[in-house]
């Protein structure tokens, strides 16, 4: 069983344990701690450690800030007014085990309290007499304790359930997106290898630039995306003296430098779906214009700052666009 399968299986088991109330909440916490460890989530590991052993506090008895932040995820916090009328956020400090033990003890005491209110009739020793007054105050106090502890445990149960459900869906989604991208990558890589082997090499170079710590290399990765799009345009719709109307009466010539316009013209001529043409075309225009502006700024000697994350986004969008556009290419004779 690989790691992903183990995470999903454990998450499903915990959700079932909670939904069907199969095990105690303290045991749920232990299983959540294991789930946190498997996923490598240090914050979640700290959270469930505190849930089991108690929340750390300073010399004045106040829970440490980081621990208090984690307590929110366990649904352990609540708001109440202090003596001056100011609403403050607080948390209840008892561990899950303490709450469960206190709840069970109150339930047992409630049984004893009811038993003490039953006595043998002096007139008829075979009959029992119910005395409603004797321990009514005690029973009211116990009912309050039971209600209070049950409410807190239900709050925590909800927090644990949300955590596990989040892990489950996050893992499922990650698995699905990775599978989709893997399939897409195989198709795009094959098309690039067959029709644009030089562009394929440039994507490898782009990846190397993205791993750098130097911002100039990130800008170079964006420049390479421009070259890849131009290579694609040269392959699919070589430069011509043809003029087209791009709207609002504006006429442009599909020359060498108008590679984005040439790609859009290729898309327009090779696809039947107007909506797809608009989506791919608008994405292409946005990415092309941004990449082109960075390219021109650099050539003019001005400082065009490109963040690593921004460069990664352009590379990813360029890669996916190249795949979408190559899907439209139909070699002659096929």
C-alpha positions in Angstrom: 0.0 0.0 0.0 1.4 3.4 -1.0 1.3 6.5 1.2 -1.8 8.0 -0.6 -3.8 4.8 -0.2 -2.8 4.6 3.5 -3.9 8.2 4.1 -7.2 7.7 2.4 -7.9 4.4 4.1 -7.1 5.7 7.6 -9.2 8.9 7.0 -12.2 6.8 5.8 -11.9 4.6 8.9 -11.8 7.6 11.3 -14.8 9.2 9.6 -16.7 5.9 10.0 -15.6 5.6 13.6 -17.0 9.1 14.3 -20.2 8.8 12.3 -21.1 5.4 13.8 -19.7 6.3 17.3 -17.7 3.0 17.2 -14.9 4.1 19.5 -14.3 6.7 22.2 -13.3 10.2 21.3 -9.9 9.8 23.0 -9.2 6.9 20.7 -10.3 9.1 17.7 -7.7 11.6 18.8 -5.0 8.9 18.7 -6.0 7.9 15.2 -6.0 11.6 14.1 -2.5 12.0 15.5 -1.4 9.0 13.4 -3.1 10.6 10.3 -1.2 13.8 11.0 2.1 12.0 11.3 1.5 10.1 8.0 0.7 13.3 6.2 3.7 15.0 7.7 1.6 17.9 9.0 3.6 19.2 12.0 0.8 21.7 13.1 -1.7 18.8 13.2 0.7 16.6 15.1 1.1 19.4 17.7 -2.6 19.9 17.8 -3.5 16.3 18.6 -0.6 16.1 21.1 -2.1 19.0 23.0 -5.5 17.4 22.7 -4.1 14.3 24.4 -1.8 15.8 27.0 -3.1 19.4 27.5 -2.3 22.8 26.1 1.0 24.5 27.2 0.7 27.7 29.1 3.0 30.5 30.4 3.8 31.3 34.1 0.5 33.2 34.5 -1.5 30.2 33.2 -2.4 31.7 29.8 -2.2 29.2 26.9 0.7 30.0 24.6 -0.3 31.9 21.4 0.7 29.2 18.9 -1.2 26.5 20.9 -4.2 28.7 21.2 -4.2 29.2 17.4 -4.3 25.4 17.0 -7.1 25.0 19.5 -9.4 26.9 17.1 -9.0 24.1 14.6 -10.2 21.6 17.2 -13.3 23.7 17.8 -12.1 24.1 21.4 -12.6 27.9 21.7 -15.6 30.0 22.7 -16.4 33.6 23.3 -17.7 35.1 26.6 -17.8 38.5 28.4 -15.3 39.2 31.1 -16.1 41.2 34.3 -15.8 44.5 32.4 -18.2 43.4 29.7 -15.6 42.9 27.0 -16.1 39.8 24.8 -13.0 37.6 24.8 -12.1 34.4 23.1 -11.4 31.5 25.6 -10.8 27.8 25.4 -11.8 25.0 27.7 -8.6 23.3 28.9 -9.7 19.8 29.8 -8.3 17.0 27.6 -10.6 14.7 25.8 -9.9 11.9 28.2 -10.6 14.2 31.2 -13.9 15.3 29.6 -14.9 11.7 28.9 -14.0 10.6 32.5 -15.9 13.5 34.0 -19.0 12.8 31.8 -19.0 9.1 32.8 -18.5 9.9 36.5 -21.5 12.3 36.4 -23.7 9.7 34.7 -22.7 7.1 37.4 -23.4 9.6 40.2 -26.8 10.4 38.6 -27.7 6.7 38.8 -26.7 6.6 42.5 -28.7 9.8 43.1 -31.8 8.2 41.7 -31.2 5.0 43.7 -31.0 7.0 47.0 -34.4 8.5 46.3 -36.1 5.1 46.4 -36.9 3.6 49.8 -39.0 0.6 51.1 -42.6 1.5 52.2 -43.0 1.1 56.0 -46.7 0.2 55.5 -45.9 -2.5 52.9 -42.3 -3.8 52.7 -43.0 -5.2 49.2 -43.5 -1.7 47.8 -41.0 1.0 47.0 -41.5 4.7 47.7 -40.2 7.5 45.4 -38.9 10.6 47.2 -38.6 13.4 44.6 -37.2 16.1 46.9 -34.3 14.6 48.7 -31.6 14.8 46.0 -33.2 17.1 43.5 -30.5 19.7 43.8 -27.8 17.1 43.4 -29.5 15.7 40.3 -29.9 19.2 38.8 -26.2 19.8 39.3 -25.3 16.4 37.7 -27.6 17.1 34.7 -25.8 20.4 34.2 -22.4 18.7 34.3 -23.6 16.0 31.9 -24.9 18.7 29.5 -21.8 20.8 29.7 -19.3 17.9 29.2 -21.4 16.4 26.3 -21.5 19.8 24.6 -17.8 20.2 24.8 -17.2 16.7 23.5 -19.6 17.3 20.6 -17.7 20.5 19.8 -14.4 18.6 19.7 -15.9 15.7 17.7 -17.0 18.2 15.1 -13.5 19.7 15.0 -11.8 16.3 14.5 -14.3 15.3 11.9 -13.7 18.5 9.9 -9.9 17.9 10.1 -10.2 14.3 8.8 -12.7 15.2 6.1 -10.3 18.0 4.9 -7.4 15.5 4.7 -9.6 13.0 2.9 -10.8 15.4 0.2 -7.4 17.1 -0.2 -5.7 13.8 -0.8 -8.4 12.6 -3.2 -8.3 15.9 -5.1 -4.5 15.8 -5.2 -4.6 12.3 -6.5 -7.1 13.2 -9.2 -5.3 16.3 -10.4 -2.0 14.5 -10.5 -3.6 11.7 -12.6 -5.2 14.2 -15.0 -2.0 16.1 -15.4 0.1 12.9 -15.9 -2.2 11.9 -18.8 -2.1 15.4 -20.3 1.7 15.5 -20.0 2.1 12.2 -21.9 0.0 13.6 -24.7 1.8 17.0 -24.8 5.3 15.5 -24.6 4.6 13.1 -27.4 3.2 15.8 -29.6 6.2 18.1 -28.9 8.7 15.3 -29.5 7.0 14.5 -32.9 6.5 18.0 -34.2 8.6 20.4 -32.2 11.6 18.6 -30.7 13.5 21.9 -30.3 10.7 23.4 -28.3 10.7 20.2 -26.2 14.3 20.8 -25.4 13.5 24.4 -24.5 10.9 23.3 -21.9 13.7 21.2 -20.3 15.9 24.3 -20.1 13.0 26.3 -18.7 12.6 23.8 -15.9 16.3 24.1 -15.0 15.9 27.9 -14.9 12.9 27.6 -12.5 15.0 25.7 -10.0 17.5 28.5 -9.8 17.6 31.0 -6.9 18.5 33.8 -9.4 15.7 36.1 -10.6 17.4 36.5 -13.9 17.0 32.8 -14.6 13.3 33.1 -13.8 13.0 35.9 -16.4 14.9 33.7 -18.9 12.4 31.0 -18.3 9.6 33.4 -19.3 11.7 34.5 -22.4 12.0 30.8 -23.4 8.2 30.5 -23.2 8.0 33.4 -25.8 10.4 31.5 -28.0 8.4 28.3 -27.7 5.1 30.1 -28.6 6.9 31.6 -31.6 8.3 28.2 -32.7 4.8 26.8 -32.4 3.4 29.7 -34.6 6.1 29.2 -37.2 5.3 25.5 -37.4 1.5 25.8 -37.5 1.0 29.1 -39.3 4.2 30.5 -40.8 4.5 34.3 -41.3 2.8 35.7 -44.4 1.8 39.0 -46.0 -1.8 38.1 -45.3 -3.8 40.8 -43.6 -6.7 40.1 -41.2 -9.3 42.2 -39.5 -9.0 41.7 -35.7 -12.0 43.8 -34.8 -13.0 47.5 -34.6 -11.8 47.9 -38.1 -8.1 47.2 -37.1 -6.1 45.4 -39.8 -2.9 43.6 -39.1 -0.4 41.7 -41.2 0.4 38.2 -40.0 4.1 38.9 -40.1 7.0 37.2 -38.2 6.7 39.2 -35.0 2.9 38.7 -34.9 3.2 35.1 -33.7 0.3 35.4 -31.2 -2.0 36.6 -33.9 -0.9 33.8 -36.1 -1.6 31.2 -33.4 -5.1 32.7 -32.9 -5.7 32.6 -36.6 -4.7 28.9 -36.6 -7.1 28.2 -33.7 -9.9 30.1 -35.5 -9.5 28.1 -38.7 -9.1 24.7 -37.1 -11.8 24.5 -34.5 -15.6 24.4 -34.6 -16.3 25.4 -31.0 -16.6 29.2 -30.7 -16.4 29.0 -26.9 -13.2 27.0 -26.9 -11.7 29.4 -29.4 -12.6 32.3 -27.1 -11.2 30.6 -24.0 -7.9 29.4 -25.6 -7.6 32.6 -27.6 -8.0 35.0 -24.6 -5.6 32.9 -22.5 -3.1 32.9 -25.3 -3.4 36.7 -25.8 -3.0 37.4 -22.1 0.0 35.2 -21.6 1.5 36.3 -24.9 1.1 40.0 -24.1 2.6 39.6 -20.6 5.5 37.5 -21.8 6.1 39.9 -24.7 6.1 42.9 -22.4 8.7 41.3 -20.1 10.8 40.5 -23.2 10.6 44.0 -24.6 11.4 45.6 -21.2 14.5 43.4 -20.9 15.7 44.2 -24.4 15.3 48.0 -23.6 17.5 47.5 -20.6 14.8 48.4 -18.1 14.3 46.2 -15.0 11.4 43.7 -15.5 11.1 41.9 -12.2 9.7 38.4 -12.4 9.0 36.4 -9.3 9.7 32.7 -9.2 6.0 31.8 -8.6 5.0 34.2 -11.5 7.4 32.5 -13.8 6.2 29.0 -12.8 2.6 30.1 -13.6 3.6 31.4 -17.1 5.5 28.2 -17.8 2.6 26.0 -16.7 0.0 28.0 -18.7 2.3 28.0 -21.8 2.8 24.2 -21.5 -0.9 23.5 -21.3 -1.7 26.0 -24.1 0.8 24.4 -26.4 -0.8 21.0 -25.7 -4.3 22.4 -26.4 -3.2 24.1 -29.7 -1.3 21.0 -30.9 -4.4 19.0 -30.3 -5.9 20.9 -33.3 -3.1 20.1 -35.6 -3.9 17.5 -38.2 -0.9 16.4 -40.3 -1.5 16.0 -44.0 -2.4 12.5 -45.0 -3.8 11.6 -41.6 
